């Protein structure tokens, strides 16, 4: 018996099965909606399933607010949003402004200030130059890194974690409650500090956005 042809046909068969399997996987992946793709990320917290009432809170309010989560992923927030044009903020920003950015579809990357500088830079490279992205340190964070989109959160230990890119791909702009509203329109905030800046509260400045 000649083993050469048998080995050849076996190899061809394995390759064919691999190609068909990969093609089937691609069709499956492309057929999933963004919410389903997000839910497939290991360790992600989907608050549409965990606390739908919290996710539905989205009124514009003045002044500091209390949130169930730290960092928050939903809730009533300031009428002015933090600029999210690939902004890498050197200091903490107000939850109330960041949440409004999430409402518009941004992904907010936060990190514990103790995170090594090289890890911070790896995160910053994912943010700079990318619309609907912002990043800031978050004192007291219980994990080295935490990612937020409206209704979703993922906490990881290392900037090399591949789930960071999966989170951004699945949720940036897709998780928006106000699709098409850019991060550069309206009364945006570029200042740091954890106390919200109530632009428009006194009636002298037009309140921004929806």
N, C-alpha and C positions, 0 to 999 in steps of 0.2 A: 504493500500500500504506500502510495506517495503522500507524505505528510505536507509537502510544500503547498499544493492547492488548497488542502484543508485549512492550513494555517492562514493562508491568504484570504479565503472566504470568511473565516472566523473573524479576522481583523476587520475586513470590510463590513461585516455584519455588525460588529461592536461599534464601529464608527458611525454607521447609518443610524443605529439606535440612539447613539449620543446626539446626533444632529437632530433627529426627530424629537428627542426628549427636550433638548434646548429650545427648539422652535415652539414646542408646546408650552414650555415654561414662559417664553417671551409673550406668547399670546395670552397666557394667564395673567402675567404681570401687567401687560398693557390694558387688559380688560378691567383691572381693579380701579376703583375710584381713589381719589387722594386720601379720603378718610380711611378706607380699608388698608391702603399702603402704610399709612401712619400707624394703624393699630397692629401691624405686623412687626413693628420695631420692638425688639426685646427691651423690656423695662419701661416702656413709655406709659405715662398715666393719661388716660383719656377721660377728662372730666365731663364729657357729654354722657358718659356711662356712669361715672362715679357720683357726680353731683350736678345734674342737669339744671337745677334751680340756680346754682351759683353761676353757671355759664350764661344763663339768661339775663343776669344783672348787667346792665350796660347804660345806665343813666349818666348824664353829665352833672357833676357836683363840684362844689368849691371846697377847698381846704383838704387837710389830711384825712385819709380813710383807713379803716381797719379791714384787713383781708384774712381769709382763712388760711391761705397758703403764703409761703415765703420762699421765693418770689411768687407773686400772684399770677394767675393765668386768665382771670376773668373778674368782673365786678364793676361797680360804678366807678367812674374815673373822671379826671379833669377834662374840661372842654378843649384844652390845648394838648397837642401830642408832641412827644419827643421826636426830633428829627431822626429819620431812619434811612438816610441815604448812604448806608455803609459807614455810619459814624461809630468810631471807637472812642468812648468817653473815658477820660483818665481817672474819674472819680464817680462815686455813686450818684445815681439819678433818682428822681421821684417815681415811685411805683405808679402814681396817679397819671403821670404823663406817658410812661412806658406802656401802660395798659391800653391807652388810646392808640398807640402805635400798633399794638397787637390787633386791635379791632380793625385796623386798616390792612392787616395781612402781614405785618412784620414778624420776623423771628428775633427775639431778644436773647442774646447770649450773656449770661452772668457768670462770674467766677469769684471764688473766695480770694481775698487780697493776699493770702499766703501762697497762692499758686506761683510756682517758679516762673521767672521772666520768659524763658524759652517756651513754656507752655502757653503763656498769655499771648505771645507773638504768633504761635500756631493758630490760635483762635482768631486773632486779629486779621490774619491773612484770609480767613474765610469771610470776613465782614467788609473790609475795605473795598470800595468801588462797587459794592453790590447793593442795589436799591432794595428796600424793605428788609434791611438788616441793621441791627444796632447791638452794641456791646458795652458792658460796664462792670466794674467790680461791685460785689454785693457783700458788705460786711456781715458776718454771722451766718453765712451760707453753710448748710450742714453737709454739703458735698463739695468737692473741688470745683465742679462745673455744673451749671444748670441751664437748660435751654427751655424757652417758653414760646409758644404760639397760642393764639386764643383758644382756650379749652384744653391745651395739651402741655405736658411737661416731661422732660427727660433729664435725669441727673446721672452724671458719669464721673469717673475718677481721673481720666486722662484725656488730653487734647488729641491724642492719636486714635481715640475710639472711633471706629468707622460709623457708628450709629449717629454721630454728630452730623455727618454729611447726609445720611438717610433722613434725618429729622428735617434738615433744611430743604432737601429736595421735595419731600412730601408735603410740607406745610407752608413754606414761604409763599405768600400771596393766596394760596389755596384756602387757608384757614380764615381768610378775611370775612368779616361781617358786612363790609362796605367796599365791595370790589371796585377797583378802578380809581380809588382816591389815593393820589400820590403822597409820598412822605414829604414833599416839598411845598404843599399847598396849604394855605390858611395860616393861622397863628401857631407856628411851631416853636418849640422850646429847644434851645441848644445849651442852656446853662446846666451845670451839675448841681448837686445838692438834693437831699431827700425831702425837703419841704416843697410842695407844689407851688408853682408860680401862677397865680390866678389872673392871667391876662383877660381883660374884659369884665371882670367882676364889678369894677367901679363904673362901668358904662362908657368909659373913655376910649376903650379899645375894642374893636370888633372881635367877638369870639370866633374861633376858627373851627371849620369843618362840621361834621355830623357826628 
